[in-house]
Amino acid sequence: MDLIFSKDSPRNATLSLPTGKPVYEISTPDRWFHHEQTALKKFQPGKSLPQDMGVIEIHSWNKSVVEVWGRSVLPKSAGVFKRGKIFTSSNGQQYTWKRKSRTAMLTDKLDNTMAVYDERRTNVFSRKAPSPAKLRITPAAVEIADEIVGTFLYFEEQERRARRSAAASSAGSSAAASTC
């Protein structure tokens, strides 16, 4: 199942099938002095409006929240010297999100790929139209697609925050070095 992001954002987007049919809606209202809460909604057959499916709250000091259909699927660190986030799905299996360059991958215990996220491609040096961000879920993992979407959104937001923090640190150290 391929899910196309309407925007390059894990916080505010609609995820649709290649046919254009919406499947998930993600929304994060801007809050200035409170924690942000991302709402996950799913479009169900026969329903005109999407149903509440889950919530993501990322906290700096307290435990974050990732819930899908009322069940916690908060990914944990893969280990001290390992990158990635592990979560246990409703089927009892453990899966790991890992980042490789512009791609995020979800693998099972045997290292089989269950889902792949490709960032938006701008094709600057090509005449091709930009390609939107896409989350591809393998047929073997479709039964846990809702949990994959929820954990991916958490994982991707954490990765983006880490990149912004690293970029800010790098810019700060460069500025300090240039004043010496």
N, C-alpha and C positions, 0 to 999 in steps of 0.2 A: 504494500500500500504506500503510495507516494503522497505526501502532504506538502503542499506548496504554501509558503508563508506570504501573506499579503504585504508584509513589511519585514525588513531585516531587524526584527526586534523580538526577544523572548518575553517582552513585557506587554506589548500591545500589538496584536495581529489576529488575523483569521487564518486558519489552516484549512485548505480546501483540497479536494481531489483534483487531478489534472483536468477533469471535466468541468471544473468550476464550482462543483457542489461543496458548500461549506460543511466541515466536520467539527471543528473546534473553534472556539472564540476565546481569546486571551485578553484580559484587560487589567491594567494597573493604574488606578487613579493617582494623580500626583498629590503627595502629602508633604507638608513642610516640617511639622514637628512630631509626627507619629510614624510608626513603622509602616512600610508599604505592604499592601496585601494584594497579591495577584489573584484574580478570580479566573477559574477555568470553567468553561461551559461547553456542552456537547450538543450538537444538533441531532435530534432523534427522529427516525422516520415517523411520519404522521403528526408531528408537532410543529407548530409554526415558529415557536421561539426556542432557543437553546435552553437546556436544563443545566442547573448548577452541578458541576462534576467534582470540583476540588478547589483547593486554595494553596497558595505558596506565600509564606512570610519569611523573609530573610532578615535575621537579626545579627547584629555585630556582637552583642554581649550575651544574649540569651540563646536558647536552643531554637533553631529555625524550624519551620513547619512546612511539610509537603504532605498534603492529604489528597487522596483520590477516592471518591465514593465513600468518604468517612473513614478510610483506612490510611494510617501513616505509612508512607513510603520514602521517608527522608533518607537520602543517600549518605553513607558514612565514608570516611577516608579509607582508601585502599591499603594504607599502611604508611609507616614513617618514611620509608625510602621509595615508595611507589606513588605514581601520579594516578589520579582517577578517583571515582566515587562508586561505591558498591551499594546496591539496594536489593532487598528481598521482595519478590513480587507475590501476588496472591496465589500463584501456583507453587509457592515454596522454593522456587529456584532463585539463586543469586546471580545478578547481572552487574557488569562494571561499565561505567561511562569513562572513556579515555579521549584525550584530544591529541590529534596528529595534524599539525599545521592548520589548515583551514577546514578541517574535518573533525567531527566528533563521532566516535564509534561506541556502540553498545555491544558487549560480548558476553557470552555465557561462561560457565566454569571451564568448558573445553576450548575456549577462545573462538567459538563460532560467532560470526557477526550476526546480530539480531536487528540492528538499526544503524543507519548512517545519516548524519546531518552534513550537508554541504552548504557553506555560506554563500551568500549572494555573490555572483561574479559580474563585474562591470564590463569586461571585454574592452578595455580602453584602447588597445591597439588593434582592434578588429572591427569589422562592420557588423558583427553579430549583435543582436539585441542583448541587453543584460539578462542573465538568467537569475531567477529568484532563488532565495534560500529554500532548501527542500529537506524534509525528513523522510527517509525511505525506511519503512518497516518491513522486514522479511515476512513471508507467509507463516513461518514457524512462530513468529512473535505477535501476530495480529490479535490473538486472544488477550494479550496484555497491553494493547496499544494505548489505552487510557493511562496506564501507569508509566509507559514509556514516554508519553508526551509530558506528563507532570514532572517526572524526574529529569527529563532532558531540559525543560525550561529552567529548573533550579540549577542544574549543572552549567548550562550555558550562561546564565546570569552571574554565577560565581566566577566562571572563567573570564567574562568580560570585566567584572570588577577587578580581578587580579591583574589583567592587562592594563587597565586604566591606572591602577595603583603603581605598577611597575613603570609605566610611561611617566607618571608624575614624579616618581623617585628619580628616574633617569634625567628628566628635565631639570629637577632641582639640583642634582649633583653636577650637571653640566653647567648650570648657571653659577654655582658656587665655585667651580674650577675656573671659570672665565674671569671671575673677579679677583682671583689671587695674583 
